[in-house]
């Protein structure tokens, strides 16, 4: 399976915005406060920042066999750390067609390899599908070098994984 992680350019903004709608729709089942706006979209107001703050924000498209399969948005700096240089998986999404196929695992490994350094991954305990995925994938990638903690959150606490990319 050929999975790639391609840097998203400003010309990809509409494509990413469309994928973000699917992602946020999925999250609306986890976070009850997520609502559609009057135009029928969820929106993602931080998307333009991924091109105006290129030293802090890193947008990627995930492809499988050349077909669009999802996206990863990473940031330098994390809500879970006082270190401004730590990397954070801000948003990560793989469309249903490619879930449980290894695409997300492969894309996560590519992301961490692309941006070497200290990483944080935050997952709400309310996101029952995401917690086991990230627990397994991070343990496989970082091996024994994972520090796991919990932070308060709504509707449930957040699990935070900290590790250093290879």
C-alpha positions as CSV (number, residue, x, y, z in Angstrom):
1,X,0.0,0.0,0.0
2,X,1.5,3.3,-1.1
3,X,0.6,6.0,1.5
4,X,2.0,9.5,1.1
5,X,1.9,12.6,3.3
6,X,2.0,15.6,1.0
7,X,2.5,19.2,2.2
8,X,-0.7,21.1,1.5
9,X,-0.3,24.4,-0.4
10,X,-2.6,27.4,-0.3
11,X,-4.2,26.0,-3.5
12,X,-5.3,23.0,-1.4
13,X,-7.2,25.2,1.1
14,X,-10.6,24.4,-0.4
15,X,-9.8,20.6,-0.5
16,X,-8.7,20.7,3.2
17,X,-11.8,22.7,4.1
18,X,-14.0,20.0,2.5
19,X,-12.2,17.3,4.4
20,X,-12.5,19.3,7.7
21,X,-16.3,19.3,7.2
22,X,-16.3,15.5,7.2
23,X,-13.9,15.4,10.2
24,X,-15.9,17.9,12.3
25,X,-19.1,16.0,11.4
26,X,-17.6,12.9,12.9
27,X,-16.5,14.8,16.0
28,X,-20.0,16.2,16.5
29,X,-21.0,12.8,17.7
30,X,-18.2,13.1,20.4
31,X,-18.5,16.7,21.4
32,X,-22.1,17.8,21.8
33,X,-21.3,21.5,21.6
34,X,-20.4,21.3,17.9
35,X,-23.1,22.9,15.8
36,X,-23.6,23.7,12.1
37,X,-23.6,27.4,11.2
38,X,-26.5,29.0,9.4
39,X,-24.8,28.2,6.0
40,X,-24.9,24.5,6.7
41,X,-21.2,24.2,7.4
42,X,-19.2,23.7,10.5
43,X,-16.2,25.7,9.4
44,X,-12.6,25.7,10.7
45,X,-11.5,29.3,11.3
46,X,-7.9,28.4,12.0
47,X,-7.3,26.9,8.5
48,X,-5.9,30.2,7.0
49,X,-3.3,30.3,9.7
50,X,-1.6,27.2,8.2
51,X,-0.3,29.4,5.4
52,X,0.1,32.6,7.3
53,X,2.2,31.0,10.1
54,X,4.4,28.5,8.2
55,X,6.9,28.2,11.0
56,X,4.2,27.1,13.5
57,X,1.6,25.3,11.5
58,X,2.0,22.4,9.1
59,X,-0.8,21.2,6.8
60,X,-0.6,17.8,5.0
61,X,-2.8,15.8,2.7
62,X,-2.9,12.0,3.2
63,X,-3.1,10.0,0.0
64,X,-3.3,6.2,-0.6
65,X,-2.4,4.9,-4.0
66,X,-2.5,8.6,-5.2
67,X,-6.1,9.0,-4.0
68,X,-7.1,11.6,-1.4
69,X,-7.5,9.7,1.9
70,X,-7.4,12.4,4.7
71,X,-5.3,15.1,6.3
72,X,-3.0,15.9,9.2
73,X,-2.6,19.3,10.7
74,X,0.3,19.7,13.1
75,X,1.4,22.7,15.1
76,X,4.6,23.8,16.8
77,X,3.4,24.4,20.4
78,X,0.7,22.5,22.2
79,X,-2.1,23.2,24.6
80,X,-0.7,20.3,26.7
81,X,2.8,21.8,27.1
82,X,4.5,25.0,28.1
83,X,7.3,24.2,25.6
84,X,6.8,26.4,22.5
85,X,8.9,24.1,20.3
86,X,7.0,20.8,21.0
87,X,5.0,19.5,18.0
88,X,1.3,18.7,18.4
89,X,-1.1,16.7,16.3
90,X,-3.8,19.4,16.1
91,X,-6.2,17.5,13.8
92,X,-5.9,14.1,12.0
93,X,-8.5,12.5,9.8
94,X,-8.7,9.5,7.5
95,X,-11.9,9.0,5.5
96,X,-14.0,5.9,6.3
97,X,-13.0,4.1,3.1
98,X,-9.4,3.9,4.4
99,X,-10.0,3.3,8.1
100,X,-8.8,0.0,9.6
101,X,-6.5,-0.5,6.6
102,X,-3.2,0.8,7.9
103,X,-3.4,4.1,6.1
104,X,-3.8,6.2,9.3
105,X,-0.9,4.3,11.0
106,X,1.4,4.8,8.1
107,X,0.4,8.5,7.7
108,X,1.1,9.1,11.5
109,X,4.5,7.6,11.2
110,X,5.2,9.7,8.1
111,X,4.1,12.8,10.0
112,X,6.3,12.2,13.0
113,X,9.3,11.3,10.8
114,X,8.7,14.5,8.7
115,X,8.9,16.8,11.8
116,X,11.6,15.4,14.1
117,X,11.4,16.4,17.7
118,X,9.2,16.1,20.8
119,X,5.5,15.4,20.1
120,X,2.2,15.6,21.9
121,X,-0.9,13.8,20.9
122,X,-4.1,14.7,22.7
123,X,-7.2,12.5,22.5
124,X,-10.5,13.0,24.3
125,X,-11.6,9.9,26.3
126,X,-15.0,10.6,24.7
127,X,-13.6,9.6,21.3
128,X,-13.9,5.9,21.9
129,X,-12.5,4.9,18.5
130,X,-9.5,7.3,18.6
131,X,-8.2,6.3,22.0
132,X,-7.2,2.7,21.2
133,X,-5.9,3.7,17.8
134,X,-3.5,6.4,19.1
135,X,-2.5,4.2,22.1
136,X,-1.5,1.4,19.8
137,X,0.1,3.5,17.1
138,X,2.1,5.7,19.4
139,X,3.3,2.7,21.4
140,X,4.5,1.0,18.2
141,X,6.2,4.1,16.9
142,X,7.9,5.3,20.1
143,X,8.3,1.9,21.7
144,X,9.1,2.5,25.4
145,X,9.6,6.2,25.1
146,X,6.0,7.3,25.6
147,X,4.8,9.3,28.6
148,X,1.0,9.1,29.0
149,X,-1.0,11.5,31.2
150,X,-4.5,12.8,31.6
151,X,-5.8,16.4,31.5
152,X,-9.3,17.7,32.4
153,X,-11.7,18.2,29.6
154,X,-15.3,18.1,28.5
155,X,-17.3,16.0,28.0
156,X,-14.5,13.7,29.3
157,X,-10.8,14.0,30.2
158,X,-8.1,14.1,27.6
159,X,-5.4,11.5,27.3
160,X,-2.1,13.0,26.4
161,X,0.8,11.1,24.9
162,X,4.3,12.6,24.8
163,X,7.2,11.1,22.9
164,X,10.2,12.0,20.7
165,X,10.1,11.1,17.0
166,X,12.8,8.8,15.8
